[in-house]
Amino acid sequence: MSEEQVLKTIRVSPVVPATILLSINHSVFVKRDQTNFTIEPTLSVEASEVYPHVKYTSIEEYLSHFA
């Protein structure tokens, strides 16, 4: 579905819960709002700095269990 088709479906849908779901889907899958932003360097913090007592597993370490 193109973005125009999704927006048209949202506008003509008579059911309010459907329009909410369609709006969220448009935001997430079409506009990619969940990944289309930048974090200011002054606000970003590495998780290991916030929780130094937690042992984190790297992606490589996790995936090595499947090799």
Buried (B, 14 or more C-beta within 10 A) or exposed (E): EEEEEBBEBBEEBEEEEEBEEBBEBBEEEBEEEEEEEEEEEEEEEEEEEEEEEEEEEEEEEEEEEEE
